[in-house]
Amino acid sequence: MADKKKLVVIVTNGADNERSSVAWSVANGGVASGMEVTMFLVSSGVDWVRKGALEHARLNPLDPTIGEMVKTVTDSGGKILVCPPCAGVRGYEQDDLMDGVTLAGSVAMLDVVQQGAEAITF
């Protein structure tokens, strides 16, 4: 059986920008298409995976909540990587992040790209 196609979605925006919702929606589309999805959260995008941040977040009323979309990614075995300096500048440490989220820098994300992943940035 052939390896799954890989997709890296880089999220640079937080709750102040609807492109965040688009990023999670595209990631969910990748999951639905059978792709192996890796999220790389940078800048204010790291705020999405802070514990307690997702209870009611919905930027686009036609999309599921961000929390539901994050759960789809993690339930599929997808990875969520968070830029350590971006988390650090916000005072976040590993314990401040949701279960299953990993502090990992660009080298970890680029490793997935070197394995043939397509990368999309929002």
Secondary structure per residue as TSV (DSSP state, phi and psi in degrees):
chain	resnum	aa	ss	phi	psi
A	1	M	-	360.0	137.7
A	2	A	-	-71.0	150.7
A	3	D	-	-63.8	150.5
A	4	K	-	-66.4	145.5
A	5	K	-	-68.3	147.5
A	6	K	E	-112.6	144.4
A	7	L	E	-133.8	130.8
A	8	V	E	-110.6	125.4
A	9	V	E	-112.2	118.7
A	10	I	E	-98.2	121.2
A	11	V	E	-108.0	115.4
A	12	T	-	-105.7	-5.6
A	13	N	-	-119.0	152.7
A	14	G	-	-107.9	-149.4
A	15	A	T	-67.7	-8.8
A	16	D	T	-87.6	2.9
A	17	N	-	-145.9	124.8
A	18	E	T	-62.5	-18.9
A	19	R	H	-60.6	-23.8
A	20	S	H	-60.9	-44.7
A	21	S	H	-62.2	-39.9
A	22	V	H	-62.8	-41.1
A	23	A	H	-59.4	-48.5
A	24	W	H	-67.2	-34.3
A	25	S	H	-65.5	-42.8
A	26	V	H	-63.6	-41.2
A	27	A	H	-60.7	-42.1
A	28	N	H	-65.1	-35.6
A	29	G	H	-63.3	-38.8
A	30	G	H	-61.9	-43.8
A	31	V	H	-60.6	-47.6
A	32	A	H	-62.0	-27.5
A	33	S	T	-87.6	3.2
A	34	G	T	84.6	15.4
A	35	M	-	-84.6	155.4
A	36	E	E	-88.3	114.3
A	37	V	E	-105.3	132.8
A	38	T	E	-122.8	127.6
A	39	M	E	-99.2	138.8
A	40	F	E	-124.9	110.4
A	41	L	E	-99.6	125.2
A	42	V	-	-131.1	167.8
A	43	S	G	49.3	-136.9
A	44	S	G	-72.6	-7.2
A	45	G	G	-61.4	-23.9
A	46	V	G	-67.7	-21.1
A	47	D	G	-62.7	-25.2
A	48	W	G	-61.2	-30.5
A	49	V	G	-106.2	13.4
A	50	R	B	-70.5	135.9
A	51	K	T	-52.0	132.3
A	52	G	T	86.3	-3.7
A	53	A	S	-79.8	-18.7
A	54	L	-	-103.5	2.4
A	55	E	S	-53.6	-40.9
A	56	H	S	-131.8	9.1
A	57	A	-	-69.1	121.7
A	58	R	-	-150.0	105.1
A	59	L	S	-83.8	-33.8
A	60	N	S	-115.8	117.1
A	61	P	T	-63.4	-13.4
A	62	L	T	-92.1	-9.7
A	63	D	S	-94.7	158.7
A	64	P	-	-62.2	169.9
A	65	T	-	-63.8	156.8
A	66	I	H	-59.3	-39.1
A	67	G	H	-57.4	-42.6
A	68	E	H	-65.3	-39.2
A	69	M	H	-71.0	-37.1
A	70	V	H	-62.5	-43.0
A	71	K	H	-62.2	-38.5
A	72	T	H	-59.9	-43.7
A	73	V	H	-62.7	-50.0
A	74	T	H	-69.1	-38.0
A	75	D	H	-64.9	-25.1
A	76	S	T	-83.1	-3.4
A	77	G	T	91.7	5.3
A	78	G	-	-66.1	157.3
A	79	K	E	-104.9	144.1
A	80	I	E	-122.0	113.4
A	81	L	E	-106.6	138.9
A	82	V	E	-120.3	129.7
A	83	C	-	-60.1	118.4
A	84	P	H	-58.5	-46.3
A	85	P	H	-64.2	-35.0
A	86	C	H	-66.1	-38.8
A	87	A	H	-69.2	-43.7
A	88	G	H	-61.2	-39.5
A	89	V	H	-66.0	-20.8
A	90	R	T	-95.9	0.3
A	91	G	T	81.4	13.5
A	92	Y	-	-88.9	136.8
A	93	E	-	-118.0	174.1
A	94	Q	G	-51.8	-40.7
A	95	D	G	-66.8	-17.0
A	96	D	G	-84.4	-9.9
A	97	L	B	-99.4	155.7
A	98	M	-	-57.8	154.5
A	99	D	T	-59.9	141.2
A	100	G	T	88.3	-4.8
A	101	V	E	-96.0	139.6
A	102	T	E	-120.9	130.3
A	103	L	E	-72.4	116.5
A	104	A	-	-156.1	136.1
A	105	G	-	-82.2	-171.4
A	106	S	H	-61.6	-28.0
A	107	V	H	-61.0	-40.5
A	108	A	H	-65.3	-42.0
A	109	M	H	-66.6	-42.5
A	110	L	H	-67.6	-26.2
A	111	D	H	-60.7	-41.0
A	112	V	H	-66.5	-39.7
A	113	V	H	-62.4	-42.1
A	114	Q	H	-64.7	-21.1
A	115	Q	T	-83.8	5.1
A	116	G	T	105.5	8.5
A	117	A	-	-69.3	144.8
A	118	E	E	-84.0	143.5
A	119	A	E	-120.3	134.8
A	120	I	E	-128.2	137.9
A	121	T	E	-118.1	135.4
A	122	F	-	-125.4	360.0
